[in-house]
Amino acid sequence: MAPESAIVRARYPKASTREGKRVVTAYISPEAFRQLKRIAADEDRQQQDLLLEGLNAVFEKRGLSRIA
């Protein structure tokens, strides 16, 4: 068995679309999750795109730039 110091954790390459970005996590109800998935499917969009749209709406409502 290899000593712990010799164990190297595998790192997956980061997608270029994620470079310079941070992760944000939110806990939502199963119903809200299903609704988000349904909207994304109906509009042929990714859930991420819808979440960014929502963040930008929050920023705009507060007079801030839509930068998400």
N, CA, C, O and CB atoms as a CASP TS submission, in Angstrom:
PFRMAT TS
TARGET T0000
AUTHOR 0000-0000-0000
METHOD Language model
MODEL 1
PARENT N/A
ATOM      1  N   MET     1       0.844  -1.180   0.000  1.00  0.00           N
ATOM      2  CA  MET     1       0.000   0.000   0.000  1.00  0.00           C
ATOM      3  C   MET     1       0.889   1.243   0.000  1.00  0.00           C
ATOM      4  O   MET     1       1.892   1.282   0.713  1.00  0.00           O
ATOM      5  CB  MET     1      -0.961  -0.002   1.223  1.00  0.00           C
ATOM      6  N   ALA     2       0.539   2.247  -0.783  1.00  0.00           N
ATOM      7  CA  ALA     2       1.342   3.464  -0.892  1.00  0.00           C
ATOM      8  C   ALA     2       1.117   4.350   0.324  1.00  0.00           C
ATOM      9  O   ALA     2       0.002   4.436   0.838  1.00  0.00           O
ATOM     10  CB  ALA     2       1.001   4.231  -2.185  1.00  0.00           C
ATOM     11  N   PRO     3       2.185   5.014   0.787  1.00  0.00           N
ATOM     12  CA  PRO     3       1.997   5.946   1.904  1.00  0.00           C
ATOM     13  C   PRO     3       1.093   7.105   1.487  1.00  0.00           C
ATOM     14  O   PRO     3       0.997   7.434   0.305  1.00  0.00           O
ATOM     15  CB  PRO     3       3.361   6.483   2.399  1.00  0.00           C
ATOM     16  N   GLU     4       0.430   7.722   2.472  1.00  0.00           N
ATOM     17  CA  GLU     4      -0.507   8.806   2.173  1.00  0.00           C
ATOM     18  C   GLU     4       0.135   9.921   1.380  1.00  0.00           C
ATOM     19  O   GLU     4      -0.510  10.511   0.513  1.00  0.00           O
ATOM     20  CB  GLU     4      -1.080   9.363   3.448  1.00  0.00           C
ATOM     21  N   SER     5       1.400  10.225   1.658  1.00  0.00           N
ATOM     22  CA  SER     5       2.062  11.310   0.956  1.00  0.00           C
ATOM     23  C   SER     5       2.221  11.005  -0.530  1.00  0.00           C
ATOM     24  O   SER     5       2.374  11.919  -1.340  1.00  0.00           O
ATOM     25  CB  SER     5       3.416  11.585   1.578  1.00  0.00           C
ATOM     26  N   ALA     6       2.186   9.729  -0.886  1.00  0.00           N
ATOM     27  CA  ALA     6       2.349   9.350  -2.284  1.00  0.00           C
ATOM     28  C   ALA     6       1.027   9.323  -3.038  1.00  0.00           C
ATOM     29  O   ALA     6       1.013   9.209  -4.264  1.00  0.00           O
ATOM     30  CB  ALA     6       3.011   8.001  -2.375  1.00  0.00           C
ATOM     31  N   ILE     7      -0.078   9.427  -2.315  1.00  0.00           N
ATOM     32  CA  ILE     7      -1.387   9.398  -2.961  1.00  0.00           C
ATOM     33  C   ILE     7      -1.668  10.774  -3.558  1.00  0.00           C
ATOM     34  O   ILE     7      -1.634  11.791  -2.865  1.00  0.00           O
ATOM     35  CB  ILE     7      -2.508   8.988  -1.949  1.00  0.00           C
ATOM     36  N   VAL     8      -1.938  10.780  -4.829  1.00  0.00           N
ATOM     37  CA  VAL     8      -2.246  12.026  -5.520  1.00  0.00           C
ATOM     38  C   VAL     8      -3.701  11.975  -5.933  1.00  0.00           C
ATOM     39  O   VAL     8      -4.140  11.034  -6.594  1.00  0.00           O
ATOM     40  CB  VAL     8      -1.314  12.250  -6.755  1.00  0.00           C
ATOM     41  N   ARG     9      -4.443  12.991  -5.541  1.00  0.00           N
ATOM     42  CA  ARG     9      -5.855  13.031  -5.921  1.00  0.00           C
ATOM     43  C   ARG     9      -5.980  13.435  -7.378  1.00  0.00           C
ATOM     44  O   ARG     9      -5.318  14.362  -7.844  1.00  0.00           O
ATOM     45  CB  ARG     9      -6.646  14.007  -5.019  1.00  0.00           C
ATOM     46  N   ALA    10      -6.833  12.730  -8.079  1.00  0.00           N
ATOM     47  CA  ALA    10      -7.066  13.047  -9.486  1.00  0.00           C
ATOM     48  C   ALA    10      -7.825  14.366  -9.567  1.00  0.00           C
ATOM     49  O   ALA    10      -8.823  14.559  -8.873  1.00  0.00           O
ATOM     50  CB  ALA    10      -7.854  11.903 -10.202  1.00  0.00           C
ATOM     51  N   ARG    11      -7.355  15.254 -10.401  1.00  0.00           N
ATOM     52  CA  ARG    11      -8.034  16.531 -10.621  1.00  0.00           C
ATOM     53  C   ARG    11      -8.559  16.532 -12.036  1.00  0.00           C
ATOM     54  O   ARG    11      -7.841  16.228 -12.988  1.00  0.00           O
ATOM     55  CB  ARG    11      -7.083  17.749 -10.372  1.00  0.00           C
ATOM     56  N   TYR    12      -9.804  16.874 -12.152  1.00  0.00           N
ATOM     57  CA  TYR    12     -10.410  16.937 -13.465  1.00  0.00           C
ATOM     58  C   TYR    12     -10.147  18.310 -14.067  1.00  0.00           C
ATOM     59  O   TYR    12     -10.133  19.305 -13.342  1.00  0.00           O
ATOM     60  CB  TYR    12     -11.927  16.644 -13.391  1.00  0.00           C
ATOM     61  N   PRO    13      -9.943  18.382 -15.351  1.00  0.00           N
ATOM     62  CA  PRO    13      -9.713  19.694 -15.967  1.00  0.00           C
ATOM     63  C   PRO    13     -10.971  20.549 -15.853  1.00  0.00           C
ATOM     64  O   PRO    13     -12.088  20.051 -15.991  1.00  0.00           O
ATOM     65  CB  PRO    13      -9.296  19.540 -17.455  1.00  0.00           C
ATOM     66  N   LYS    14     -10.776  21.824 -15.602  1.00  0.00           N
ATOM     67  CA  LYS    14     -11.898  22.755 -15.479  1.00  0.00           C
ATOM     68  C   LYS    14     -12.319  23.203 -16.876  1.00  0.00           C
ATOM     69  O   LYS    14     -11.476  23.566 -17.696  1.00  0.00           O
ATOM     70  CB  LYS    14     -11.517  23.985 -14.590  1.00  0.00           C
ATOM     71  N   ALA    15     -13.610  23.178 -17.141  1.00  0.00           N
ATOM     72  CA  ALA    15     -14.117  23.620 -18.441  1.00  0.00           C
ATOM     73  C   ALA    15     -13.763  25.084 -18.651  1.00  0.00           C
ATOM     74  O   ALA    15     -13.815  25.879 -17.713  1.00  0.00           O
ATOM     75  CB  ALA    15     -15.652  23.409 -18.542  1.00  0.00           C
ATOM     76  N   SER    16     -13.409  25.438 -19.859  1.00  0.00           N
ATOM     77  CA  SER    16     -13.023  26.820 -20.149  1.00  0.00           C
ATOM     78  C   SER    16     -14.156  27.797 -19.840  1.00  0.00           C
ATOM     79  O   SER    16     -13.902  28.961 -19.532  1.00  0.00           O
ATOM     80  CB  SER    16     -12.605  26.955 -21.614  1.00  0.00           C
ATOM     81  N   THR    17     -15.397  27.335 -19.920  1.00  0.00           N
ATOM     82  CA  THR    17     -16.537  28.212 -19.619  1.00  0.00           C
ATOM     83  C   THR    17     -16.646  28.514 -18.129  1.00  0.00           C
ATOM     84  O   THR    17     -17.392  29.411 -17.737  1.00  0.00           O
ATOM     85  CB  THR    17     -17.834  27.576 -20.109  1.00  0.00           C
ATOM     86  N   ARG    18     -15.915  27.779 -17.291  1.00  0.00           N
ATOM     87  CA  ARG    18     -15.967  27.986 -15.840  1.00  0.00           C
ATOM     88  C   ARG    18     -14.752  28.741 -15.313  1.00  0.00           C
ATOM     89  O   ARG    18     -14.699  29.082 -14.131  1.00  0.00           O
ATOM     90  CB  ARG    18     -16.078  26.652 -15.131  1.00  0.00           C
ATOM     91  N   GLU    19     -13.776  29.004 -16.179  1.00  0.00           N
ATOM     92  CA  GLU    19     -12.571  29.710 -15.742  1.00  0.00           C
ATOM     93  C   GLU    19     -12.936  31.069 -15.158  1.00  0.00           C
ATOM     94  O   GLU    19     -13.716  31.819 -15.746  1.00  0.00           O
ATOM     95  CB  GLU    19     -11.582  29.880 -16.914  1.00  0.00           C
ATOM     96  N   GLY    20     -12.372  31.373 -14.010  1.00  0.00           N
ATOM     97  CA  GLY    20     -12.584  32.668 -13.375  1.00  0.00           C
ATOM     98  C   GLY    20     -13.940  32.836 -12.722  1.00  0.00           C
ATOM     99  O   GLY    20     -14.299  33.945 -12.329  1.00  0.00           O
ATOM    100  N   LYS    21     -14.697  31.768 -12.598  1.00  0.00           N
ATOM    101  CA  LYS    21     -16.037  31.860 -12.009  1.00  0.00           C
ATOM    102  C   LYS    21     -16.078  31.103 -10.694  1.00  0.00           C
ATOM    103  O   LYS    21     -15.248  30.229 -10.443  1.00  0.00           O
ATOM    104  CB  LYS    21     -17.106  31.310 -12.979  1.00  0.00           C
ATOM    105  N   ARG    22     -17.051  31.444  -9.856  1.00  0.00           N
ATOM    106  CA  ARG    22     -17.240  30.805  -8.560  1.00  0.00           C
ATOM    107  C   ARG    22     -18.550  30.035  -8.544  1.00  0.00           C
ATOM    108  O   ARG    22     -19.482  30.348  -9.284  1.00  0.00           O
ATOM    109  CB  ARG    22     -17.216  31.846  -7.429  1.00  0.00           C
ATOM    110  N   VAL    23     -18.602  29.028  -7.693  1.00  0.00           N
ATOM    111  CA  VAL    23     -19.802  28.214  -7.550  1.00  0.00           C
ATOM    112  C   VAL    23     -20.716  28.833  -6.502  1.00  0.00           C
ATOM    113  O   VAL    23     -20.257  29.286  -5.453  1.00  0.00           O
ATOM    114  CB  VAL    23     -19.440  26.759  -7.169  1.00  0.00           C
ATOM    115  N   VAL    24     -22.011  28.849  -6.794  1.00  0.00           N
ATOM    116  CA  VAL    24     -23.023  29.298  -5.839  1.00  0.00           C
ATOM    117  C   VAL    24     -24.011  28.146  -5.687  1.00  0.00           C
ATOM    118  O   VAL    24     -24.452  27.570  -6.681  1.00  0.00           O
ATOM    119  CB  VAL    24     -23.745  30.637  -6.317  1.00  0.00           C
ATOM    120  N   THR    25     -24.353  27.814  -4.462  1.00  0.00           N
ATOM    121  CA  THR    25     -25.256  26.702  -4.201  1.00  0.00           C
ATOM    122  C   THR    25     -26.495  27.206  -3.484  1.00  0.00           C
ATOM    123  O   THR    25     -26.411  28.067  -2.608  1.00  0.00           O
ATOM    124  CB  THR    25     -24.559  25.609  -3.373  1.00  0.00           C
ATOM    125  N   ALA    26     -27.632  26.670  -3.856  1.00  0.00           N
ATOM    126  CA  ALA    26     -28.883  27.003  -3.178  1.00  0.00           C
ATOM    127  C   ALA    26     -29.674  25.720  -2.974  1.00  0.00           C
ATOM    128  O   ALA    26     -29.657  24.829  -3.823  1.00  0.00           O
ATOM    129  CB  ALA    26     -29.712  28.050  -3.993  1.00  0.00           C
ATOM    130  N   TYR    27     -30.352  25.633  -1.869  1.00  0.00           N
ATOM    131  CA  TYR    27     -31.231  24.499  -1.592  1.00  0.00           C
ATOM    132  C   TYR    27     -32.652  24.933  -1.902  1.00  0.00           C
ATOM    133  O   TYR    27     -33.144  25.923  -1.361  1.00  0.00           O
ATOM    134  CB  TYR    27     -31.098  24.009  -0.105  1.00  0.00           C
ATOM    135  N   ILE    28     -33.308  24.181  -2.779  1.00  0.00           N
ATOM    136  CA  ILE    28     -34.675  24.506  -3.150  1.00  0.00           C
ATOM    137  C   ILE    28     -35.546  23.265  -2.966  1.00  0.00           C
ATOM    138  O   ILE    28     -35.051  22.141  -2.887  1.00  0.00           O
ATOM    139  CB  ILE    28     -34.747  25.027  -4.614  1.00  0.00           C
ATOM    140  N   SER    29     -36.828  23.495  -2.901  1.00  0.00           N
ATOM    141  CA  SER    29     -37.761  22.383  -2.700  1.00  0.00           C
ATOM    142  C   SER    29     -37.784  21.488  -3.940  1.00  0.00           C
ATOM    143  O   SER    29     -37.449  21.935  -5.037  1.00  0.00           O
ATOM    144  CB  SER    29     -39.187  22.913  -2.388  1.00  0.00           C
ATOM    145  N   PRO    30     -38.175  20.241  -3.767  1.00  0.00           N
ATOM    146  CA  PRO    30     -38.294  19.338  -4.928  1.00  0.00           C
ATOM    147  C   PRO    30     -39.250  19.893  -5.984  1.00  0.00           C
ATOM    148  O   PRO    30     -39.028  19.711  -7.181  1.00  0.00           O
ATOM    149  CB  PRO    30     -38.776  17.951  -4.475  1.00  0.00           C
ATOM    150  N   GLU    31     -40.304  20.563  -5.547  1.00  0.00           N
ATOM    151  CA  GLU    31     -41.264  21.130  -6.492  1.00  0.00           C
ATOM    152  C   GLU    31     -40.623  22.236  -7.330  1.00  0.00           C
ATOM    153  O   GLU    31     -40.823  22.302  -8.543  1.00  0.00           O
ATOM    154  CB  GLU    31     -42.488  21.675  -5.745  1.00  0.00           C
ATOM    155  N   ALA    32     -39.850  23.101  -6.671  1.00  0.00           N
ATOM    156  CA  ALA    32     -39.164  24.178  -7.394  1.00  0.00           C
ATOM    157  C   ALA    32     -38.136  23.602  -8.357  1.00  0.00           C
ATOM    158  O   ALA    32     -37.957  24.124  -9.457  1.00  0.00           O
ATOM    159  CB  ALA    32     -38.484  25.149  -6.409  1.00  0.00           C
ATOM    160  N   PHE    33     -37.456  22.528  -7.950  1.00  0.00           N
ATOM    161  CA  PHE    33     -36.472  21.878  -8.807  1.00  0.00           C
ATOM    162  C   PHE    33     -37.132  21.309 -10.060  1.00  0.00           C
ATOM    163  O   PHE    33     -36.634  21.490 -11.171  1.00  0.00           O
ATOM    164  CB  PHE    33     -35.746  20.770  -8.040  1.00  0.00           C
ATOM    165  N   ARG    34     -38.255  20.620  -9.872  1.00  0.00           N
ATOM    166  CA  ARG    34     -38.973  20.052 -11.014  1.00  0.00           C
ATOM    167  C   ARG    34     -39.465  21.158 -11.952  1.00  0.00           C
ATOM    168  O   ARG    34     -39.412  21.019 -13.174  1.00  0.00           O
ATOM    169  CB  ARG    34     -40.161  19.196 -10.531  1.00  0.00           C
ATOM    170  N   GLN    35     -39.942  22.255 -11.364  1.00  0.00           N
ATOM    171  CA  GLN    35     -40.442  23.367 -12.167  1.00  0.00           C
ATOM    172  C   GLN    35     -39.305  23.989 -12.979  1.00  0.00           C
ATOM    173  O   GLN    35     -39.488  24.318 -14.151  1.00  0.00           O
ATOM    174  CB  GLN    35     -41.106  24.432 -11.265  1.00  0.00           C
ATOM    175  N   LEU    36     -38.141  24.150 -12.365  1.00  0.00           N
ATOM    176  CA  LEU    36     -36.979  24.694 -13.066  1.00  0.00           C
ATOM    177  C   LEU    36     -36.581  23.786 -14.216  1.00  0.00           C
ATOM    178  O   LEU    36     -36.310  24.254 -15.322  1.00  0.00           O
ATOM    179  CB  LEU    36     -35.798  24.878 -12.101  1.00  0.00           C
ATOM    180  N   LYS    37     -36.545  22.461 -13.950  1.00  0.00           N
ATOM    181  CA  LYS    37     -36.216  21.497 -15.005  1.00  0.00           C
ATOM    182  C   LYS    37     -37.223  21.560 -16.141  1.00  0.00           C
ATOM    183  O   LYS    37     -36.853  21.484 -17.312  1.00  0.00           O
ATOM    184  CB  LYS    37     -36.161  20.078 -14.437  1.00  0.00           C
ATOM    185  N   ARG    38     -38.497  21.699 -15.794  1.00  0.00           N
ATOM    186  CA  ARG    38     -39.553  21.743 -16.807  1.00  0.00           C
ATOM    187  C   ARG    38     -39.401  22.981 -17.684  1.00  0.00           C
ATOM    188  O   ARG    38     -39.498  22.893 -18.908  1.00  0.00           O
ATOM    189  CB  ARG    38     -40.943  21.728 -16.143  1.00  0.00           C
ATOM    190  N   ILE    39     -39.164  24.133 -17.063  1.00  0.00           N
ATOM    191  CA  ILE    39     -38.991  25.368 -17.844  1.00  0.00           C
ATOM    192  C   ILE    39     -37.783  25.235 -18.770  1.00  0.00           C
ATOM    193  O   ILE    39     -37.848  25.596 -19.945  1.00  0.00           O
ATOM    194  CB  ILE    39     -38.818  26.598 -16.905  1.00  0.00           C
ATOM    195  N   ALA    40     -36.683  24.715 -18.231  1.00  0.00           N
ATOM    196  CA  ALA    40     -35.475  24.546 -19.049  1.00  0.00           C
ATOM    197  C   ALA    40     -35.759  23.636 -20.246  1.00  0.00           C
ATOM    198  O   ALA    40     -35.336  23.928 -21.364  1.00  0.00           O
ATOM    199  CB  ALA    40     -34.319  23.964 -18.198  1.00  0.00           C
ATOM    200  N   ALA    41     -36.461  22.553 -20.014  1.00  0.00           N
ATOM    201  CA  ALA    41     -36.783  21.630 -21.107  1.00  0.00           C
ATOM    202  C   ALA    41     -37.737  22.278 -22.106  1.00  0.00           C
ATOM    203  O   ALA    41     -37.533  22.172 -23.315  1.00  0.00           O
ATOM    204  CB  ALA    41     -37.400  20.335 -20.554  1.00  0.00           C
ATOM    205  N   ASP    42     -38.775  22.945 -21.609  1.00  0.00           N
ATOM    206  CA  ASP    42     -39.754  23.582 -22.490  1.00  0.00           C
ATOM    207  C   ASP    42     -39.122  24.652 -23.370  1.00  0.00           C
ATOM    208  O   ASP    42     -39.519  24.834 -24.521  1.00  0.00           O
ATOM    209  CB  ASP    42     -40.875  24.191 -21.669  1.00  0.00           C
ATOM    210  N   GLU    43     -38.134  25.360 -22.821  1.00  0.00           N
ATOM    211  CA  GLU    43     -37.500  26.461 -23.548  1.00  0.00           C
ATOM    212  C   GLU    43     -36.184  26.040 -24.203  1.00  0.00           C
ATOM    213  O   GLU    43     -35.482  26.867 -24.785  1.00  0.00           O
ATOM    214  CB  GLU    43     -37.252  27.628 -22.608  1.00  0.00           C
ATOM    215  N   ASP    44     -35.853  24.742 -24.106  1.00  0.00           N
ATOM    216  CA  ASP    44     -34.607  24.215 -24.667  1.00  0.00           C
ATOM    217  C   ASP    44     -33.406  25.041 -24.203  1.00  0.00           C
ATOM    218  O   ASP    44     -32.567  25.463 -24.999  1.00  0.00           O
ATOM    219  CB  ASP    44     -34.677  24.200 -26.206  1.00  0.00           C
ATOM    220  N   ARG    45     -33.354  25.253 -22.887  1.00  0.00           N
ATOM    221  CA  ARG    45     -32.262  26.015 -22.277  1.00  0.00           C
ATOM    222  C   ARG    45     -31.691  25.201 -21.142  1.00  0.00           C
ATOM    223  O   ARG    45     -32.282  24.207 -20.721  1.00  0.00           O
ATOM    224  CB  ARG    45     -32.745  27.407 -21.773  1.00  0.00           C
ATOM    225  N   GLN    46     -30.537  25.622 -20.643  1.00  0.00           N
ATOM    226  CA  GLN    46     -29.941  24.962 -19.497  1.00  0.00           C
ATOM    227  C   GLN    46     -30.447  25.610 -18.219  1.00  0.00           C
ATOM    228  O   GLN    46     -30.773  26.797 -18.197  1.00  0.00           O
ATOM    229  CB  GLN    46     -28.404  25.017 -19.568  1.00  0.00           C
ATOM    230  N   GLN    47     -30.510  24.817 -17.156  1.00  0.00           N
ATOM    231  CA  GLN    47     -30.931  25.357 -15.864  1.00  0.00           C
ATOM    232  C   GLN    47     -30.006  26.497 -15.447  1.00  0.00           C
ATOM    233  O   GLN    47     -30.459  27.487 -14.872  1.00  0.00           O
ATOM    234  CB  GLN    47     -30.944  24.249 -14.785  1.00  0.00           C
ATOM    235  N   GLN    48     -28.719  26.361 -15.732  1.00  0.00           N
ATOM    236  CA  GLN    48     -27.743  27.407 -15.394  1.00  0.00           C
ATOM    237  C   GLN    48     -28.144  28.742 -16.019  1.00  0.00           C
ATOM    238  O   GLN    48     -28.052  29.787 -15.374  1.00  0.00           O
ATOM    239  CB  GLN    48     -26.329  27.002 -15.867  1.00  0.00           C
ATOM    240  N   ASP    49     -28.589  28.705 -17.279  1.00  0.00           N
ATOM    241  CA  ASP    49     -28.987  29.939 -17.960  1.00  0.00           C
ATOM    242  C   ASP    49     -30.168  30.606 -17.245  1.00  0.00           C
ATOM    243  O   ASP    49     -30.211  31.829 -17.108  1.00  0.00           O
ATOM    244  CB  ASP    49     -29.352  29.645 -19.427  1.00  0.00           C
ATOM    245  N   LEU    50     -31.114  29.794 -16.798  1.00  0.00           N
ATOM    246  CA  LEU    50     -32.269  30.339 -16.088  1.00  0.00           C
ATOM    247  C   LEU    50     -31.865  30.934 -14.748  1.00  0.00           C
ATOM    248  O   LEU    50     -32.383  31.976 -14.348  1.00  0.00           O
ATOM    249  CB  LEU    50     -33.324  29.257 -15.881  1.00  0.00           C
ATOM    250  N   LEU    51     -30.941  30.275 -14.053  1.00  0.00           N
ATOM    251  CA  LEU    51     -30.466  30.790 -12.771  1.00  0.00           C
ATOM    252  C   LEU    51     -29.721  32.109 -12.948  1.00  0.00           C
ATOM    253  O   LEU    51     -29.874  33.026 -12.141  1.00  0.00           O
ATOM    254  CB  LEU    51     -29.560  29.763 -12.088  1.00  0.00           C
ATOM    255  N   LEU    52     -28.914  32.204 -14.006  1.00  0.00           N
ATOM    256  CA  LEU    52     -28.217  33.466 -14.281  1.00  0.00           C
ATOM    257  C   LEU    52     -29.212  34.570 -14.621  1.00  0.00           C
ATOM    258  O   LEU    52     -29.025  35.722 -14.230  1.00  0.00           O
ATOM    259  CB  LEU    52     -27.210  33.287 -15.435  1.00  0.00           C
ATOM    260  N   GLU    53     -30.260  34.221 -15.342  1.00  0.00           N
ATOM    261  CA  GLU    53     -31.317  35.183 -15.653  1.00  0.00           C
ATOM    262  C   GLU    53     -31.942  35.717 -14.363  1.00  0.00           C
ATOM    263  O   GLU    53     -32.198  36.913 -14.229  1.00  0.00           O
ATOM    264  CB  GLU    53     -32.399  34.534 -16.549  1.00  0.00           C
ATOM    265  N   GLY    54     -32.179  34.810 -13.423  1.00  0.00           N
ATOM    266  CA  GLY    54     -32.751  35.215 -12.140  1.00  0.00           C
ATOM    267  C   GLY    54     -31.806  36.112 -11.343  1.00  0.00           C
ATOM    268  O   GLY    54     -32.238  37.106 -10.759  1.00  0.00           O
ATOM    269  N   LEU    55     -30.528  35.768 -11.317  1.00  0.00           N
ATOM    270  CA  LEU    55     -29.549  36.609 -10.615  1.00  0.00           C
ATOM    271  C   LEU    55     -29.493  38.003 -11.226  1.00  0.00           C
ATOM    272  O   LEU    55     -29.456  39.002 -10.508  1.00  0.00           O
ATOM    273  CB  LEU    55     -28.153  35.963 -10.655  1.00  0.00           C
ATOM    274  N   ASN    56     -29.487  38.063 -12.539  1.00  0.00           N
ATOM    275  CA  ASN    56     -29.454  39.364 -13.199  1.00  0.00           C
ATOM    276  C   ASN    56     -30.700  40.182 -12.880  1.00  0.00           C
ATOM    277  O   ASN    56     -30.622  41.404 -12.757  1.00  0.00           O
ATOM    278  CB  ASN    56     -29.320  39.188 -14.707  1.00  0.00           C
ATOM    279  N   ALA    57     -31.845  39.522 -12.744  1.00  0.00           N
ATOM    280  CA  ALA    57     -33.082  40.224 -12.370  1.00  0.00           C
ATOM    281  C   ALA    57     -32.964  40.803 -10.960  1.00  0.00           C
ATOM    282  O   ALA    57     -33.433  41.912 -10.702  1.00  0.00           O
ATOM    283  CB  ALA    57     -34.299  39.269 -12.453  1.00  0.00           C
ATOM    284  N   VAL    58     -32.340  40.059 -10.055  1.00  0.00           N
ATOM    285  CA  VAL    58     -32.118  40.555  -8.681  1.00  0.00           C
ATOM    286  C   VAL    58     -31.209  41.771  -8.714  1.00  0.00           C
ATOM    287  O   VAL    58     -31.483  42.773  -8.053  1.00  0.00           O
ATOM    288  CB  VAL    58     -31.500  39.447  -7.779  1.00  0.00           C
ATOM    289  N   PHE    59     -30.120  41.687  -9.486  1.00  0.00           N
ATOM    290  CA  PHE    59     -29.191  42.822  -9.581  1.00  0.00           C
ATOM    291  C   PHE    59     -29.886  44.048 -10.165  1.00  0.00           C
ATOM    292  O   PHE    59     -29.751  45.153  -9.641  1.00  0.00           O
ATOM    293  CB  PHE    59     -27.968  42.449 -10.441  1.00  0.00           C
ATOM    294  N   GLU    60     -30.630  43.849 -11.254  1.00  0.00           N
ATOM    295  CA  GLU    60     -31.312  44.952 -11.919  1.00  0.00           C
ATOM    296  C   GLU    60     -32.331  45.624 -10.996  1.00  0.00           C
ATOM    297  O   GLU    60     -32.443  46.850 -10.968  1.00  0.00           O
ATOM    298  CB  GLU    60     -32.002  44.454 -13.185  1.00  0.00           C
ATOM    299  N   LYS    61     -33.058  44.823 -10.255  1.00  0.00           N
ATOM    300  CA  LYS    61     -34.069  45.350  -9.333  1.00  0.00           C
ATOM    301  C   LYS    61     -33.448  46.278  -8.296  1.00  0.00           C
ATOM    302  O   LYS    61     -34.105  47.190  -7.794  1.00  0.00           O
ATOM    303  CB  LYS    61     -34.799  44.204  -8.632  1.00  0.00           C
ATOM    304  N   ARG    62     -32.183  46.039  -7.981  1.00  0.00           N
ATOM    305  CA  ARG    62     -31.481  46.840  -6.979  1.00  0.00           C
ATOM    306  C   ARG    62     -30.599  47.923  -7.602  1.00  0.00           C
ATOM    307  O   ARG    62     -29.779  48.540  -6.922  1.00  0.00           O
ATOM    308  CB  ARG    62     -30.636  45.939  -6.104  1.00  0.00           C
ATOM    309  N   GLY    63     -30.779  48.141  -8.895  1.00  0.00           N
ATOM    310  CA  GLY    63     -30.042  49.204  -9.581  1.00  0.00           C
ATOM    311  C   GLY    63     -28.593  48.853  -9.860  1.00  0.00           C
ATOM    312  O   GLY    63     -27.766  49.745 -10.052  1.00  0.00           O
ATOM    313  N   LEU    64     -28.274  47.576  -9.884  1.00  0.00           N
ATOM    314  CA  LEU    64     -26.908  47.137 -10.156  1.00  0.00           C
ATOM    315  C   LEU    64     -26.789  46.595 -11.571  1.00  0.00           C
ATOM    316  O   LEU    64     -27.792  46.318 -12.229  1.00  0.00           O
ATOM    317  CB  LEU    64     -26.472  46.071  -9.144  1.00  0.00           C
ATOM    318  N   SER    65     -25.565  46.451 -12.026  1.00  0.00           N
ATOM    319  CA  SER    65     -25.331  45.937 -13.367  1.00  0.00           C
ATOM    320  C   SER    65     -25.717  44.471 -13.476  1.00  0.00           C
ATOM    321  O   SER    65     -25.555  43.697 -12.533  1.00  0.00           O
ATOM    322  CB  SER    65     -23.877  46.121 -13.755  1.00  0.00           C
ATOM    323  N   ARG    66     -26.228  44.109 -14.636  1.00  0.00           N
ATOM    324  CA  ARG    66     -26.567  42.703 -14.925  1.00  0.00           C
ATOM    325  C   ARG    66     -25.283  42.021 -15.386  1.00  0.00           C
ATOM    326  O   ARG    66     -24.999  41.970 -16.582  1.00  0.00           O
ATOM    327  CB  ARG    66     -27.716  42.579 -16.026  1.00  0.00           C
ATOM    328  N   ILE    67     -24.510  41.498 -14.440  1.00  0.00           N
ATOM    329  CA  ILE    67     -23.175  40.973 -14.762  1.00  0.00           C
ATOM    330  C   ILE    67     -23.045  39.471 -14.598  1.00  0.00           C
ATOM    331  O   ILE    67     -21.963  38.926 -14.817  1.00  0.00           O
ATOM    332  CB  ILE    67     -22.154  41.639 -13.905  1.00  0.00           C
ATOM    333  N   ALA    68     -24.111  38.789 -14.220  1.00  0.00           N
ATOM    334  CA  ALA    68     -24.013  37.339 -13.999  1.00  0.00           C
ATOM    335  C   ALA    68     -23.942  36.587 -15.296  1.00  0.00           C
ATOM    336  O   ALA    68     -23.857  35.359 -15.294  1.00  0.00           O
ATOM    337  CB  ALA    68     -25.190  36.839 -13.188  1.00  0.00           C
TER
END
